[in-house]
């Protein structure tokens, strides 16, 4: 439900256009010049696996926690592994692993090393690569893996962990973060600076819908990042007031450090699940209820009125001359880039809708137009 291929065509459109058959083959209107239907694989599936009307959706039961649906990934001693692990995976590989939701448990990351931004593991629709690891993520339905045609790495090994059921809202962290006597979680070495290249995962048990109270939040912008409910927070933007629904993750890089953060259980009854930050699925910033973006669109940790006024005054003066001389130029360049990309996407969509898939070839599941930008 809701699946679309790599060029955004849905199951209904595959059926309407006659691109597939109920037995799981190519339809009479599928042009061989477009490549194979599997070239348009997305989120772990091609139309032949994802769409019931194209022969998909036939797997009714998974006997164990995991099942390899397709590709060279493996299951060893109850853990799933990237192709050829612990040696490097290869280029242009894909895997799809089905998850038995009834047996699903938070993921224990034994090893994770992939090319950042290009060789990605998708869990619950979210991409993980490089230092972004699926620490304590509870997987649902399927996990998919894809590598590109360039750099390879050691890959990953993921095992089933254990559920946290209290006491308290936050579990004792995995990693160098800590839990204090009041049930608050703290960054490593808090209130002193955290260290470089540190990772933590904190499971959440929250049947009362308690929100997060942020007592302190100060990290290196863009690089030392916290993830809550799939949103990223850094700098002074915090998840204050957010109702956490899944494990909280923290990661710092090798460069600048800061004083870090302290998160405590907050009031009961709030229903806000997404405040500010950047949603990895949407790829865009969100405003909070007051229209405030902050750094990365998050909610600022509480501070005094005096501090707020001083910060506002200093921010308004900082870099004013630079903004006046370069702001218009940067805006025009950005606007032109957006217009170019939007025009390309609209032309691509219109051409494909008007002529089916005529004129399109694929390479590793990408459109001809994208391959030749």
C-alpha positions in Angstrom: 0.0 0.0 0.0 1.4 3.4 -1.1 4.3 1.8 -3.0 5.7 3.6 -6.1 8.6 2.7 -8.4 11.8 4.7 -8.7 10.2 7.1 -11.1 7.0 7.5 -9.0 4.6 5.2 -10.8 2.2 3.3 -8.6 0.7 -0.2 -8.8 -2.5 1.2 -10.1 -0.7 2.9 -13.0 1.2 -0.3 -13.8 -2.2 -2.1 -14.1 -3.9 0.7 -16.0 -1.1 1.0 -18.5 -0.8 -2.7 -19.0 2.8 -2.8 -17.9 2.5 -6.1 -15.9 0.5 -9.3 -15.8 -1.3 -10.9 -12.8 1.1 -13.9 -13.2 4.2 -11.6 -12.5 5.4 -10.9 -16.0 5.8 -7.9 -18.3 2.6 -6.7 -19.8 1.8 -6.2 -23.5 2.4 -2.5 -23.2 5.8 -2.8 -21.5 8.5 -1.7 -24.0 11.7 -3.7 -23.8 13.6 -0.5 -24.6 12.8 0.6 -21.1 14.8 -2.2 -19.6 13.4 -4.8 -17.1 10.7 -4.0 -14.7 13.1 -4.8 -11.9 15.2 -1.8 -13.0 12.6 0.4 -11.5 13.0 -1.3 -8.1 12.3 1.0 -5.1 12.1 0.6 -1.3 13.1 -3.0 -1.7 10.6 -4.1 -4.3 9.8 -4.0 -8.0 6.2 -3.9 -9.1 6.3 -7.7 -9.5 6.8 -8.1 -5.8 5.0 -5.0 -4.5 1.8 -5.1 -6.5 -0.8 -7.8 -6.0 -2.2 -7.2 -9.5 1.3 -7.8 -10.9 1.8 -11.1 -9.2 3.2 -9.7 -5.9 2.0 -9.8 -2.3 1.9 -13.6 -2.2 4.0 -14.2 0.9 1.6 -14.7 3.7 3.8 -16.0 6.5 7.4 -15.6 7.6 8.5 -18.5 9.8 11.4 -16.7 11.6 12.3 -13.1 12.4 13.9 -12.4 9.0 13.5 -13.8 5.5 15.6 -12.9 2.5 13.2 -12.1 -0.3 15.8 -11.2 -2.9 19.5 -10.4 -3.4 22.8 -11.7 -1.9 22.3 -10.6 1.7 22.5 -13.5 4.2 21.2 -14.6 7.5 23.8 -16.2 9.8 23.1 -17.3 13.4 19.9 -15.2 13.5 21.6 -12.0 12.3 21.3 -10.4 8.9 24.5 -9.4 7.0 25.4 -7.4 3.9 26.7 -9.4 0.9 30.2 -10.9 1.5 30.4 -9.7 5.1 32.8 -9.2 6.8 34.6 -8.5 3.5 33.5 -5.6 1.4 30.2 -5.8 -0.4 30.2 -5.2 -4.2 28.9 -2.5 -6.4 25.4 -2.3 -7.7 23.9 -4.8 -5.3 20.3 -4.9 -3.9 18.7 -7.0 -1.2 15.3 -7.1 0.3 14.7 -8.7 3.7 11.2 -9.3 5.1 10.5 -8.8 8.8 8.1 -10.8 10.9 6.4 -7.9 12.8 5.2 -10.3 15.5 8.8 -11.3 16.3 10.5 -7.9 15.6 12.9 -6.6 18.2 15.1 -3.5 18.4 18.2 -3.9 16.2 21.6 -4.5 17.8 24.3 -3.1 15.5 27.3 -5.4 15.5 29.0 -3.6 12.7 28.1 -0.8 10.2 30.4 0.7 7.6 29.0 1.9 4.3 29.8 4.7 1.8 27.9 7.7 3.2 24.9 8.9 1.2 25.3 6.3 -1.6 25.3 2.8 -0.2 22.2 2.8 2.0 20.2 0.5 4.2 16.5 1.4 4.4 14.6 0.6 7.6 11.0 1.8 8.1 11.5 3.9 5.0 14.5 5.8 6.4 18.0 5.6 4.9 21.1 4.7 7.0 24.6 5.1 5.7 28.1 6.2 6.9 28.0 7.1 10.5 24.2 7.1 10.6 23.5 3.7 12.1 20.1 2.0 12.8 20.9 1.8 16.6 17.9 0.2 18.5 15.5 0.8 15.6 12.5 -1.5 15.7 12.1 -2.7 12.1 8.7 -3.2 10.4 7.7 -5.1 7.3 10.9 -5.0 5.3 14.5 -3.9 5.2 16.2 -3.1 1.9 19.9 -2.5 0.9 21.4 -0.9 -2.2 25.0 0.0 -3.2 26.0 2.2 -6.1 28.6 1.7 -8.8 31.5 3.4 -6.9 33.2 3.0 -3.5 32.5 -0.1 -1.3 33.1 -0.9 2.4 32.8 -3.6 5.0 29.1 -3.4 5.2 26.9 -4.3 8.2 25.8 -7.0 10.5 22.5 -6.5 12.5 21.1 -8.8 15.2 17.9 -8.8 17.2 18.2 -7.0 20.6 15.9 -6.7 23.6 12.8 -4.6 24.2 12.9 -2.0 27.0 9.9 -2.0 29.3 10.9 0.4 32.0 11.1 1.3 34.8 11.4 4.9 33.7 10.8 6.6 30.3 14.4 6.2 29.1 16.6 3.0 29.1 20.2 3.0 30.3 21.9 4.2 27.1 24.0 1.9 24.8 27.2 3.8 24.5 29.0 6.5 26.5 25.8 8.5 27.3 24.4 8.2 30.9 21.2 8.0 32.9 21.0 10.0 36.1 19.0 9.3 39.3 16.1 11.5 38.1 15.6 9.4 35.0 17.2 12.0 32.7 19.6 11.0 29.9 22.8 13.0 29.4 25.4 13.3 26.6 28.8 11.8 27.4 30.8 13.7 30.1 27.9 16.2 30.6 28.1 19.1 31.6 31.6 19.0 30.2 32.1 18.6 26.4 31.3 15.3 24.9 34.0 13.5 22.9 34.7 12.9 19.2 33.2 9.9 17.2 30.7 8.9 19.9 27.5 7.0 19.4 24.6 6.4 21.8 21.2 4.8 21.6 18.4 5.3 24.2 15.3 3.1 24.1 12.0 4.7 25.1 9.1 3.3 27.1 6.3 5.8 26.9 2.8 4.4 27.4 1.7 7.7 29.1 2.7 9.9 26.1 5.1 11.9 28.2 7.0 14.6 26.3 10.7 15.5 26.5 11.8 18.3 28.7 15.2 19.7 27.4 17.3 21.2 30.2 20.3 21.8 28.0 21.1 21.4 24.3 24.2 22.6 22.6 26.0 20.6 19.9 28.1 21.3 16.8 25.6 22.4 14.1 25.0 19.8 11.3 27.6 17.3 12.5 26.9 16.3 16.1 23.3 15.2 15.7 20.4 13.7 17.7 17.6 11.8 16.0 14.1 11.6 17.6 11.1 10.2 15.7 13.1 10.3 12.5 13.9 14.0 12.8 17.4 15.4 13.2 18.4 18.0 15.9 21.7 19.9 16.2 23.1 23.2 17.2 20.6 25.0 19.5 17.6 23.3 18.0 16.2 20.7 20.4 13.4 18.2 20.7 11.9 20.1 23.6 8.1 19.2 23.9 8.4 16.2 21.6 6.6 12.9 22.5 9.2 10.2 21.6 7.9 7.1 19.9 11.1 5.2 19.2 14.7 5.0 20.2 16.7 8.2 20.5 20.1 8.2 18.7 23.1 10.4 19.2 26.3 10.7 17.1 29.2 13.1 17.1 31.9 13.5 14.4 35.7 13.8 14.7 35.8 17.6 14.8 34.4 20.3 17.1 32.7 19.3 20.4 30.3 21.2 22.7 28.7 20.8 26.1 26.0 18.5 24.8 22.5 17.9 26.2 20.3 16.8 29.0 16.8 15.3 28.3 14.3 14.6 31.1 10.8 13.1 31.2 8.3 15.9 30.7 4.5 16.4 31.2 2.0 13.7 30.6 -0.7 14.0 27.9 0.9 16.0 25.2 0.4 14.5 21.7 3.0 16.3 19.7 5.2 13.8 17.9 7.1 15.9 15.4 8.5 19.3 16.3 10.9 21.1 14.0 14.1 19.3 12.9 14.4 17.8 9.5 12.3 14.8 8.6 14.4 12.4 6.7 11.5 11.1 4.7 10.3 14.5 3.6 13.8 16.1 3.4 12.5 19.5 4.5 12.4 21.7 7.5 9.3 22.1 9.7 8.2 25.0 11.8 7.1 24.7 15.3 3.7 26.0 16.5 5.1 29.5 16.7 6.5 29.4 13.2 10.1 29.4 14.6 12.7 27.4 12.7 15.8 28.0 14.9 18.9 26.1 13.8 17.6 23.3 11.6 14.0 24.2 12.3 14.0 22.7 15.8 12.6 24.1 19.1 15.1 26.0 21.2 15.9 24.8 24.7 14.3 27.0 27.3 16.2 30.2 28.2 15.5 33.4 30.1 13.8 36.4 28.5 17.0 38.5 28.9 19.0 35.8 27.1 16.5 35.7 24.3 16.5 39.5 23.9 20.3 39.6 23.9 20.5 36.8 21.4 18.0 38.4 19.1 19.8 41.7 19.2 23.2 40.2 18.5 21.9 37.9 15.7 20.3 40.9 13.9 23.6 42.7 13.7 25.8 39.8 12.9 26.8 39.5 9.3 24.4 42.3 8.1 26.9 43.7 5.6 27.6 40.2 4.2 23.9 39.6 3.8 23.4 42.9 1.9 26.3 42.2 -0.5 25.7 38.5 -1.2 22.2 37.7 -0.2 20.5 38.7 -3.5 23.1 36.8 -5.6 22.8 33.6 -3.6 19.0 33.8 -3.7 19.0 34.2 -7.5 21.4 31.3 -8.0 19.3 29.0 -5.7 16.1 30.1 -7.4 17.5 29.3 -10.8 18.7 25.8 -9.6 15.3 25.0 -8.2 13.5 26.1 -11.3 15.9 24.0 -13.5 15.3 20.9 -11.4 11.6 21.4 -11.2 11.4 21.9 -14.9 13.4 18.7 -15.6 11.1 16.7 -13.3 7.9 18.0 -14.8 9.2 17.4 -18.4 10.3 13.8 -17.4 6.9 13.1 -15.8 4.9 14.6 -18.7 6.9 12.8 -21.3 6.5 9.5 -19.6 2.8 10.0 -19.1 2.2 11.0 -22.6 4.2 8.3 -24.3 4.3 5.6 -21.6 7.9 4.8 -21.1 9.0 5.5 -24.7 12.5 6.7 -25.1 13.7 5.7 -21.6 16.6 3.4 -20.9 17.8 2.6 -17.5 21.1 2.0 -15.8 21.0 0.5 -12.3 17.3 1.5 -12.1 17.9 5.2 -12.9 16.2 7.1 -15.7 18.1 8.0 -18.8 17.6 11.7 -18.1 19.1 11.4 -14.6 22.1 9.4 -15.9 23.0 12.1 -18.4 22.6 15.2 -16.3 
